[in-house]
Amino acid sequence: MTISIWRYSHLTLAISSSIFIVLAALTGIVLAFEPISNQLKPYAVKHADALSLSKTVENLRVEYDEIIHIEKDKNNFVIASVITKEGKNETFYINPFTAKKIGDIIEKAPVFKFATNLHRSLFLKSTGRILVGFMSFLLFLMAVTGVLLIIKRQGGVKHFFSKIIKDNFNQYYHIIIGRYVLIPIIIVTLSGVYLSLEKFSLLPSEKKSHDLNEELLVGTPKIKIEDFSLFKTLTLNDIQRVEFPFSDAIEDYFVLKLNDKELLVNQYNGTIISEKKQNLVALASSWSVLLHTGQGSIMWSVILLLTCIAILFFMFSGFTMTLNRRKNSIKIKNKFSKDTAEYIILVGSETGSTYGFAKALYKALIAEGKSVFVSELNTYSSYKKAKHLVVFTSTYGDGESPTNAKNFEKLVGHVYQNNTLKYSVVGFGSLAYKGFCKYAIVVDSLLQLHQKFIPNLSLHKINNQSFEAFKNWASSWSKGKGLNLKIEKPVNTPRPKNSKLFKVVSRSMVNSDNSFVLELKPAQKLKFNSGDLLKVYPKNEQRERLYSIGKINENIVLSIKKHEFGVCSGYFSKLKKNDMVLADIKQNKDFNFPVNAKEVVMISNGTGIAPFLGMINNQDSNSVKSHLFWGGRTKDSYQIYSELIDKAFYSKKLSGLYISFSKEESQKKYVQNSIVEKSDLISRVLKNDGVIMICGSIAMQNDVLETLESISESKLNRPLNLNQIKTDCY
């Protein structure tokens, strides 16, 4: 499978540096605890930063014979090195308000020593430091290429933080977490590179010497240290270290290292005899250490800890996605060559997920004894005996082609076909993205204009990898060819071990549309909402059947169409009161009622009404104005729902009801006709940031979306905002 240059770069960097990055992340996790554990020690003195240097010196001079230096460590604890009254030279943490010792200097724990050496140099000394610095740079490049991949996937910088569709756990959280730890990763990697460069003296060196003003080296007037005006001005917040003179000689002086400069101070009168400002290199070094280690800040240490954990997750999820892409990519051993096959299937897929559908069609055609050839859109060529072309393609970014389809547009214009082929294009995507199936539309347009291709079916769009929608397309496509294809779901879903029991409360009679309403009561307390799915496993089958559910009085309401050979629908249609059903509930949060919306329009046809029956009877949705559009065949179709709808309507939980019948003599119209009639209502809901929910058949969904688009364009002068649309169609 073809991969993009950015993905290839991202993957290559990850593979080439994986072991080192894993080691760096693991040791980084350990080291993140060091500043946290240090900060938790009781050596911080409240308000110490505001204490003047002169008062601190005065307190120390009372308590000890001599002061050698005062400094703050990386945790901002105050350290004093002194000669005690007993004549001992000691260094310890002090309370600057009392000058009393409050603790011994923190010793680095062996585990942190080990982790530090491994993290900095892999125990390889200078060679290891070079490797670590280089790997930090690679990790920085991975962050950059990762950002570019997200931007391309989201369809531009403006959509960088837009909603991500959760179609794959690893991919979803790879992107979600990546967006939030992007800045910490860049900081950690750049500071790591900087520290490595500094270690090997590859950065400009700081000017070391002071320019002493010797005229100021005078011993009069002699002032007490505590009375130095400079010392009264400076607080402990300003200083990093104060070194006291070694002797009484006038040539000895105080050395004050402040946060942004270094001062030499006359020990007799407190005059500044030299000042050297910290240059940018030194300032960058100081910040690099703080940002890379988290010293002195519990919050930043926790962020670094989470960043290291996130890096490990990126390595795991990234390699898992790569393996899945390879697994999903074309591994079909074509039984027929491109020049001997009657059916040609071409795939455009960025992640590889679309190949599963291509494989399913390939197997079904082979089982029917047909000659089939499957390949990528980028390999489009001439096909000597082909009569049918099927294109399965997703869309990348803001309507772009997947990487393995980038050459198709050019090839289709240059490659000559001997035969005229019937073609069908199936687009895969998500309605949550603005460019839903946009590239499939491009491919369909290209083939429409090509003299050697005749459309077999109109462009078919599939939302969120719906297998049911794919089966419906395959059924329509194969009927025109006299084929009886048996499409198998690409991935076998294991039968759940913990299925729940549900008791039948009631079942309506099957009406003239072969539809009926079934009410089930969970045998145990379960958490679910209208719009979730009931998973049912027919006897002796692994593949699940999914039914959208409504929730009324803690019971499940299903609307089911009985199919002639339907295993599940046939089973349900024979259930009696108090019978038990084994099934499970699958959450479908993307289709739960939007309780925070001001107004909601629900649109459905046929049995797609089930989740809406629950929503309009739900007490929680009382504050949201809701309207229901439903389309059926005849008035008789409506009778099985009328009681539940009337109940909601008369209790004022339903603001508007718009019903259409497609087979009644007195009224022949579809649900989209009702929507047009109420275009003012629709445009008002769209304008006021309301939500429109659609449930039912894919064909109805496509027609309704076109109608909504038309209303939005004509009434609001803007394209339909797909973020306001929720769908659950099949």
C-alpha positions in Angstrom: 0.0 0.0 0.0 1.3 3.4 -0.9 2.0 5.7 2.0 2.5 9.5 2.0 5.9 11.1 2.4 4.9 12.6 5.7 3.6 9.3 7.0 6.7 7.5 5.7 8.9 10.1 7.4 7.0 9.8 10.6 7.2 6.0 10.5 10.9 5.9 9.5 11.8 8.2 12.4 9.8 6.2 14.8 11.4 2.9 13.7 14.9 4.2 13.6 14.8 5.7 17.1 12.2 3.5 18.8 14.5 1.8 21.3 16.2 5.0 22.4 13.0 6.9 22.6 11.4 4.1 24.7 14.4 4.2 27.0 14.3 7.9 27.2 10.6 7.9 28.0 10.9 5.2 30.6 13.8 6.9 32.4 12.0 10.2 31.9 9.0 8.8 33.9 11.3 7.8 36.7 13.1 11.1 36.7 9.9 13.1 36.7 9.3 11.8 40.3 12.6 13.3 41.5 11.6 17.0 41.5 8.1 16.0 42.7 9.6 14.1 45.7 12.0 16.9 46.4 9.3 19.5 46.3 7.3 17.5 48.8 10.1 17.7 51.4 9.4 20.3 54.2 12.3 22.7 53.4 10.2 25.4 51.7 9.6 28.4 54.0 6.5 30.4 53.4 7.1 34.0 52.2 10.9 33.5 52.2 11.2 34.9 48.7 10.1 38.3 50.1 12.8 38.4 52.8 15.6 41.0 52.1 19.1 39.8 51.7 20.3 42.2 54.4 17.9 40.7 56.9 19.0 37.1 55.9 22.6 38.0 56.4 21.9 39.7 59.7 20.1 36.6 61.0 23.0 34.3 59.9 25.6 36.5 61.4 23.9 36.3 64.8 23.6 32.5 64.6 27.0 31.5 63.1 30.6 32.6 63.3 31.1 33.0 59.6 29.1 32.8 56.4 30.7 31.3 53.4 27.8 31.4 50.9 24.0 31.6 50.7 22.2 30.0 47.7 18.9 28.7 46.6 18.8 25.2 45.1 16.7 24.0 42.1 13.8 23.5 44.4 14.0 27.1 45.7 15.1 25.8 49.2 17.6 28.2 50.9 21.0 26.8 51.6 23.7 28.3 53.8 27.3 27.2 54.1 28.7 28.5 57.4 31.3 28.1 60.2 29.4 27.2 63.3 30.0 28.5 66.8 31.8 25.2 67.4 34.1 25.9 64.5 32.6 23.4 62.1 32.1 24.0 58.4 28.6 22.9 57.5 26.1 23.3 54.7 22.4 22.7 55.2 18.9 24.0 54.5 17.9 27.0 56.7 14.9 28.9 57.7 16.1 32.4 56.5 13.8 34.1 59.1 15.6 32.4 62.0 18.8 31.2 60.3 18.2 27.8 62.0 19.1 24.6 60.3 15.9 22.8 59.1 17.4 19.9 57.1 20.4 18.2 55.5 21.1 18.7 51.8 19.0 16.2 49.7 21.1 13.3 48.5 20.2 12.0 45.1 18.6 8.6 45.5 20.4 5.7 43.7 17.4 5.0 41.5 17.5 8.6 40.2 21.3 8.4 39.8 20.9 5.3 37.7 18.0 6.8 35.6 19.9 10.0 35.1 23.0 8.3 33.7 20.9 6.1 31.5 18.7 9.0 30.4 21.6 11.3 29.6 24.2 9.0 28.1 22.9 5.4 28.0 26.0 4.6 30.1 28.1 5.3 27.0 29.6 8.6 28.2 30.3 11.0 25.4 29.1 8.7 22.7 25.8 8.1 24.5 25.3 11.9 25.0 25.7 12.4 21.2 23.1 9.6 20.6 20.6 11.0 23.1 21.0 14.5 21.6 20.4 13.2 18.1 17.4 11.1 19.2 15.9 14.1 20.9 16.2 15.9 17.5 14.5 12.9 15.8 11.7 13.0 18.3 11.3 16.7 17.6 11.0 15.9 13.8 8.4 13.2 14.6 6.4 15.8 16.5 6.6 18.1 13.4 5.6 15.4 10.9 2.9 14.2 13.3 1.4 17.8 13.3 1.5 17.9 9.5 -0.3 14.5 9.4 -3.0 15.8 11.7 -3.4 19.0 9.7 -3.8 17.0 6.5 -6.2 14.5 8.0 -8.3 17.3 9.5 -8.4 19.2 6.3 -6.4 22.3 7.3 -4.9 24.2 10.2 -8.3 25.7 11.1 -9.7 22.3 11.8 -6.7 21.1 13.9 -8.8 20.9 17.0 -12.0 19.8 15.3 -13.8 16.7 16.3 -12.1 13.3 15.6 -14.2 10.4 14.6 -13.6 7.4 16.9 -13.4 4.7 14.3 -10.3 3.1 15.8 -9.0 3.3 19.4 -5.3 3.6 18.6 -5.8 6.1 15.8 -8.3 8.2 17.8 -6.2 8.5 20.9 -2.9 8.9 18.9 -4.4 12.1 17.5 -6.3 13.3 20.5 -3.4 12.9 22.9 -0.9 14.1 20.3 -2.8 17.4 20.0 -2.5 18.0 23.8 1.1 17.0 24.4 2.4 18.5 21.3 3.8 21.6 23.0 5.4 19.7 25.9 7.1 17.3 23.5 8.5 20.2 21.5 9.8 21.8 24.6 11.3 18.6 26.0 13.0 17.7 22.7 14.4 21.2 21.9 15.7 21.7 25.4 17.3 18.2 25.2 19.0 19.1 22.0 20.1 22.4 23.4 21.6 20.8 26.5 23.5 18.3 24.3 24.9 21.0 22.1 26.0 22.9 25.2 27.6 19.9 26.6 29.9 19.6 23.6 30.6 23.3 23.5 28.8 23.8 20.2 27.1 27.0 21.4 28.7 30.5 21.8 30.4 30.7 25.2 29.6 33.2 27.8 32.0 36.0 28.5 33.7 34.9 31.8 35.6 37.9 33.2 34.4 41.0 34.9 35.5 44.5 34.0 36.5 45.7 37.5 36.3 49.3 38.4 39.4 49.5 40.6 38.6 53.1 41.7 35.8 51.7 43.7 38.0 49.2 45.5 38.3 51.4 48.6 37.9 50.6 52.3 36.2 53.7 53.5 33.6 54.5 54.6 33.2 51.1 56.3 29.5 50.1 56.5 28.0 47.1 58.3 26.9 44.4 55.7 23.3 44.5 56.9 23.3 48.2 56.1 24.4 47.9 52.5 21.7 49.6 50.5 22.0 47.0 47.7 21.4 44.2 50.2 18.4 46.0 51.6 16.9 46.3 48.1 17.5 42.7 47.0 15.2 39.9 48.2 15.8 36.1 48.2 13.5 36.0 45.1 16.2 38.0 43.2 19.3 35.9 44.1 20.6 32.5 43.2 23.8 32.6 45.2 25.8 35.0 47.4 29.5 34.2 47.9 31.1 36.0 50.8 34.7 37.4 50.7 37.4 34.9 51.6 39.4 37.5 53.5 39.4 41.1 54.7 41.6 42.3 51.8 40.1 45.0 49.7 40.7 42.8 46.6 38.2 40.3 48.0 34.5 41.1 47.3 31.0 39.7 47.4 29.9 37.7 44.4 26.1 38.0 43.8 24.6 35.7 41.2 21.1 37.1 40.4 18.5 35.7 38.1 19.7 37.8 35.1 23.2 39.1 36.0 26.2 38.7 38.2 27.5 41.5 40.6 30.8 42.0 42.4 30.3 44.1 45.5 32.8 46.0 47.7 32.9 44.2 51.1 33.4 47.5 53.0 30.8 49.8 51.6 28.5 47.7 49.4 29.3 49.5 46.2 28.9 47.6 42.9 32.4 47.3 41.4 31.4 45.2 38.4 28.2 44.1 36.8 28.0 41.4 34.1 24.6 40.6 32.6 23.7 37.1 31.7 23.8 36.6 27.9 21.1 34.8 25.9 23.1 31.6 25.8 23.3 31.4 29.6 19.7 32.4 29.9 18.7 29.7 27.4 20.8 27.1 29.3 19.1 27.9 32.6 15.6 27.7 31.1 16.5 24.5 29.2 17.5 22.8 32.4 14.3 23.9 34.2 12.0 22.9 31.3 13.7 19.6 30.6 13.9 18.4 34.2 10.9 20.1 35.8 13.0 21.1 38.8 11.3 23.5 41.1 7.8 22.9 39.8 5.5 20.0 40.7 3.0 21.0 38.0 5.6 21.0 35.2 7.0 17.7 36.6 3.6 16.1 36.3 3.2 17.4 32.8 6.6 15.9 31.9 5.6 12.7 33.5 2.4 12.5 31.5 4.3 13.5 28.3 6.7 10.6 28.8 3.7 8.2 29.3 2.1 9.7 26.1 5.3 9.1 24.1 5.2 5.4 25.1 1.6 5.3 24.0 2.5 6.9 20.7 5.1 4.2 20.1 2.6 1.5 20.9 -0.4 2.9 19.0 1.8 4.0 16.1 3.3 0.6 15.5 -0.1 -1.0 16.0 -1.7 1.2 13.4 1.1 0.4 11.0 0.7 -3.3 11.5 -3.1 -2.9 11.1 -2.7 -1.0 7.9 -0.4 -3.6 6.5 -2.9 -6.3 7.6 -5.8 -4.4 6.0 -3.9 -3.5 2.9 -4.1 -5.6 -0.2 -2.9 -9.1 0.6 -5.4 -10.7 -1.8 -3.6 -13.2 -4.0 -5.4 -12.4 -7.2 -6.4 -15.6 -8.9 -6.8 -13.6 -12.1 -4.5 -11.1 -13.7 -5.7 -7.6 -14.7 -6.0 -8.7 -18.3 -8.0 -11.9 -17.7 -10.5 -10.6 -15.1 -14.1 -9.6 -15.9 -14.4 -7.6 -12.7 -11.9 -5.0 -11.6 -12.0 -3.6 -8.1 -9.8 -0.5 -7.4 -9.3 0.8 -3.9 -8.4 4.2 -2.5 -7.7 4.2 1.2 -5.4 6.2 3.5 -5.7 3.9 6.5 -6.4 0.6 4.8 -9.8 0.1 6.4 -11.6 0.3 3.0 -9.8 -2.9 1.9 -11.9 -5.0 4.1 -15.0 -4.1 1.9 -13.0 -4.8 -1.3 -12.0 -8.2 0.1 -15.6 -9.0 1.0 -16.8 -8.2 -2.6 -13.8 -10.1 -4.1 -14.6 -13.2 -2.1 -18.3 -13.1 -2.9 -17.6 -12.7 -6.7 -15.0 -15.5 -6.6 -17.6 -17.7 -4.8 -20.0 -17.0 -7.7 -17.3 -18.2 -10.2 -16.4 -14.8 -11.5 -13.0 -13.6 -12.5 -11.9 -10.7 -10.3 -8.8 -8.5 -10.0 -8.2 -6.2 -7.0 -5.6 -3.4 -6.9 -5.1 0.2 -5.8 -6.4 3.3 -7.8 -2.7 4.3 -8.4 -2.2 1.1 -10.5 -5.1 1.9 -12.8 -4.2 0.4 -16.2 -5.8 -1.0 -19.3 -7.9 -4.2 -18.8 -8.3 -6.4 -21.8 -11.3 -8.5 -20.8 -12.9 -6.4 -18.1 -16.5 -5.5 -18.3 -17.1 -4.0 -14.8 -15.2 -1.6 -12.7 -15.9 -1.0 -9.0 -14.1 1.8 -7.1 -14.0 1.9 -3.3 -12.5 5.0 -2.1 -12.3 7.1 1.1 -11.4 10.8 1.2 -8.4 12.3 2.9 -8.3 15.7 4.6 -10.4 18.3 3.1 -11.6 16.3 0.1 -8.2 15.1 -1.1 -7.5 11.7 -2.6 -6.0 9.0 -0.4 -2.2 8.6 -1.0 -2.7 5.4 -3.0 -5.1 7.2 -5.4 -3.1 10.4 -6.2 -2.1 9.2 -9.7 -5.6 8.0 -10.7 -6.8 11.3 -12.2 -3.8 11.5 -14.4 -3.9 7.8 -15.4 -7.6 7.7 -16.2 -7.0 10.5 -18.7 -4.1 8.8 -20.5 -4.7 5.0 -20.3 -6.7 3.6 -23.2 -9.4 1.0 -22.6 -10.3 -1.4 -25.4 -13.6 -2.3 -23.9 -16.4 -0.1 -22.5 -16.8 -0.9 -18.8 -19.8 -0.4 -16.5 -18.7 1.2 -13.4 -19.9 1.9 -9.8 -18.2 4.2 -7.2 -18.7 3.7 -3.5 -17.4 6.4 -1.2 -16.4 5.8 2.4 -16.3 8.6 5.0 -18.0 10.3 7.9 -20.7 12.9 7.9 -18.8 14.6 10.7 -16.4 15.9 8.1 -17.1 18.7 5.8 -15.7 16.9 2.7 -17.9 13.8 3.2 -17.0 11.3 0.3 -15.7 14.3 -1.6 -13.0 12.4 -3.5 -15.5 9.7 -4.4 -17.5 12.4 -6.1 -14.4 13.5 -8.0 -13.8 9.9 -9.2 -17.4 9.5 -10.2 -17.3 12.7 -12.2 -14.1 11.6 -13.9 -15.6 8.3 -15.0 -18.9 10.0 -16.1 -16.9 12.1 -18.5 -14.9 9.2 -19.8 -16.1 7.7 -23.1 -15.2 4.2 -22.0 -17.2 4.0 -18.9 -21.0 3.7 -18.4 -22.5 4.2 -14.9 -24.0 1.1 -13.4 -25.3 2.6 -10.2 -25.3 6.2 -9.0 -22.5 7.2 -6.5 -23.1 5.4 -3.2 -21.9 7.0 0.0 -21.3 5.0 3.2 -21.1 6.7 6.6 -18.8 5.5 9.3 -17.9 2.2 7.7 -21.5 0.9 8.0 -21.5 -2.7 6.9 -25.2 -2.8 6.6 -25.1 0.1 4.1 -22.4 -1.7 2.2 -24.5 -4.8 2.1 -27.4 -2.8 0.7 -25.2 -1.4 -2.0 -23.9 -4.8 -2.9 -27.4 -6.2 -3.1 -28.5 -3.5 -5.5 -25.3 -3.8 -7.5 -25.5 -7.5 -7.9 -29.2 -7.7 -8.8 -28.5 -5.9 -12.0 -26.1 -8.6 -13.0 -28.2 -11.6 -11.9 -25.8 -12.4 -9.1 -26.7 -13.7 -5.7 -23.7 -12.5 -3.7 -23.2 -13.6 -0.1 -21.3 -10.8 1.5 -19.5 -11.7 4.7 -18.5 -9.1 7.2 -14.7 -8.6 7.0 -13.9 -8.9 10.7 -15.5 -11.7 12.7 -16.8 -10.2 15.9 -16.6 -12.7 18.7 -19.8 -13.6 20.4 -19.8 -11.7 23.7 -19.5 -13.9 26.8 -21.5 -11.6 29.0 -24.7 -11.2 27.0 -27.7 -9.9 29.1 -31.2 -11.3 29.4 -34.2 -9.2 28.4 -37.8 -10.1 29.0 -40.5 -9.5 26.4 -43.0 -7.0 27.7 -45.1 -6.7 24.6 -45.1 -7.2 20.9 -47.4 -5.6 18.4 -48.9 -7.4 15.5 -47.0 -7.4 12.2 -48.6 -4.7 10.1 -49.1 -4.4 6.3 -45.5 -3.2 6.0 -44.3 -6.3 7.8 -43.2 -4.0 10.7 -43.9 -4.4 14.4 -42.9 -2.9 17.7 -41.2 -4.9 20.4 -40.7 -3.8 24.0 -38.1 -5.5 26.2 -37.3 -5.2 29.9 -33.7 -5.7 31.0 -33.5 -8.5 33.5 -30.9 -6.5 35.4 -30.2 -2.8 35.8 -28.5 -1.5 32.7 -27.4 2.0 31.7 -28.4 3.0 28.2 -30.0 5.8 26.2 -32.3 6.2 23.2 -30.1 6.0 20.2 -27.9 3.2 21.6 -27.8 -0.2 19.8 -29.1 -3.6 20.8 -26.6 -6.3 19.7 -28.2 -9.6 18.8 -26.4 -12.8 17.7 -28.6 -15.1 15.6 -28.3 -18.7 16.4 -25.2 -20.4 15.0 -23.9 -17.1 13.6 -21.0 -15.0 14.8 -22.0 -11.9 13.1 -24.1 -9.5 15.2 -27.2 -7.7 14.2 -27.7 -4.2 15.4 -31.0 -2.5 16.2 -31.4 1.2 17.2 -33.3 1.4 20.4 -35.7 3.8 22.1 -35.8 4.0 25.9 -39.2 4.4 27.6 -39.6 3.9 31.3 -36.3 2.0 31.5 -37.5 -0.5 28.9 -36.2 -0.9 25.3 -38.5 -0.2 22.4 -37.6 -1.7 19.0 -39.2 -1.1 15.7 -38.4 -4.1 13.4 -39.2 -4.9 9.8 -39.7 -8.6 9.3 -37.8 -9.8 6.3 -38.8 -13.0 4.4 -35.6 -14.8 5.2 -34.4 -12.6 8.1 -33.1 -14.8 10.9 -33.3 -12.1 13.6 -36.5 -10.4 12.5 -38.2 -13.7 12.1 -37.1 -14.7 15.6 -38.4 -11.4 17.1 -41.7 -11.6 15.2 -42.5 -14.9 17.0 -41.7 -13.8 20.5 -44.4 -13.8 23.1 -44.9 -11.9 26.4 -42.5 -13.0 29.1 -40.2 -14.8 26.6 -36.5 -14.1 27.3 -34.0 -12.7 24.8 -30.2 -12.9 25.0 -28.5 -9.7 23.7 -26.2 -6.9 24.7 -26.3 -3.1 24.5 -23.7 -1.1 22.5 -23.4 2.6 23.3 -23.8 5.0 20.4 -23.1 8.3 22.1 -22.9 10.1 18.7 -26.6 9.5 18.3 -28.0 10.2 21.8 -30.4 13.1 22.2 -28.5 16.4 22.4 -30.0 17.7 25.7 -27.9 20.9 25.4 -29.4 21.9 22.0 -32.1 24.6 21.9 -34.2 22.8 19.3 -34.0 19.4 17.7 -35.5 18.0 14.5 -35.8 14.2 14.2 -36.2 12.7 10.7 -36.8 9.1 10.0 -38.5 6.7 7.7 -39.9 3.2 8.3 -38.5 1.5 11.4 -35.9 4.2 11.8 -38.4 5.9 14.2 -37.4 3.6 17.1 -34.8 5.8 18.8 -37.0 8.8 18.4 -40.0 7.1 20.1 -37.7 7.0 23.2 -36.4 10.5 22.8 -39.8 12.2 22.5 -41.0 10.3 25.6 -37.9 11.0 27.6 -38.3 13.2 30.6 -34.8 14.6 30.3 -35.6 16.1 26.9 -38.5 18.2 28.2 -36.7 21.5 28.0 -35.6 21.0 24.4 -38.1 21.9 21.7 -38.4 18.9 19.4 -40.0 18.1 16.0 -40.6 14.7 14.4 -40.7 14.1 10.7 -41.6 10.5 9.7 -42.3 8.9 6.4 -44.1 5.5 5.9 -46.0 3.7 3.2 -49.6 3.9 4.4 -51.7 5.1 7.3 -51.7 1.6 8.6 -47.9 1.8 8.9 -48.3 4.6 11.4 -50.8 2.8 13.7 -48.2 0.7 15.6 -46.4 4.0 16.7 -49.4 6.2 17.2 -49.9 5.5 20.8 -46.4 6.4 21.8 -46.3 9.5 19.6 -49.7 10.8 20.8 -48.6 10.3 24.4 -45.5 12.5 23.8 -47.5 15.0 21.8 -50.3 15.5 24.3 -47.8 15.7 27.2 -46.1 18.5 25.3 -42.8 16.7 24.9 -43.2 16.9 21.1 -43.6 20.3 19.6 -44.3 19.3 16.0 -45.3 16.1 14.1 -45.0 15.9 10.3 -46.1 12.6 8.7 -45.9 11.6 5.1 -47.2 8.5 3.3 -45.7 7.4 0.0 -48.4 4.9 -1.0 -51.7 6.5 0.1 -54.0 7.6 -2.7 -54.9 10.8 -0.9 -51.3 11.7 -0.1 -48.2 10.5 -2.0 -45.2 12.1 -0.6 -41.9 11.3 1.0 -40.4 12.6 4.2 -38.2 15.0 2.3 -41.3 16.6 0.8 -42.5 17.4 4.3 -39.1 18.9 5.1 -39.4 21.2 2.1 -42.9 22.3 3.2 -41.5 23.1 6.6 -38.3 24.8 5.3 -38.8 27.8 7.5 -38.7 25.6 10.5 -35.7 23.8 9.3 -33.8 27.0 8.5 -34.7 28.4 11.9 -33.2 25.3 13.7 -30.1 25.4 11.5 -29.7 29.2 12.1 -30.1 28.9 15.9 -27.5 26.1 16.3 -30.1 23.4 16.6 -29.5 19.7 15.8 -31.0 17.6 13.1 -31.0 13.8 13.7 -31.6 11.3 10.9 -32.4 7.6 11.3 -33.5 5.1 8.7 -32.3 4.0 5.3 -29.2 5.3 3.6 -31.2 6.2 0.5 -33.5 8.4 2.6 -30.5 9.9 4.4 -28.9 11.0 1.1 -32.1 12.5 -0.2 -32.7 14.3 3.1 -29.2 15.7 3.2 -29.6 17.1 -0.3 -32.9 18.7 0.8 -31.3 20.2 3.9 -28.4 21.5 1.8 -30.8 23.1 -0.5 -32.7 24.8 2.3 -29.5 26.0 4.0 -28.3 27.5 0.7 -31.6 29.2 -0.2 -32.7 30.3 3.3 -29.4 31.0 5.0 -27.1 31.6 2.1 -24.5 29.1 3.5 -23.6 25.5 3.0 -25.2 22.9 5.3 -23.2 22.7 8.5 -22.7 18.9 8.9 -21.6 19.4 12.6 -25.3 20.0 13.2 -26.3 16.7 11.7 -26.4 13.3 13.5 -27.1 10.2 11.6 -27.7 6.5 12.3 -28.7 5.1 8.9 -28.1 1.7 7.3 
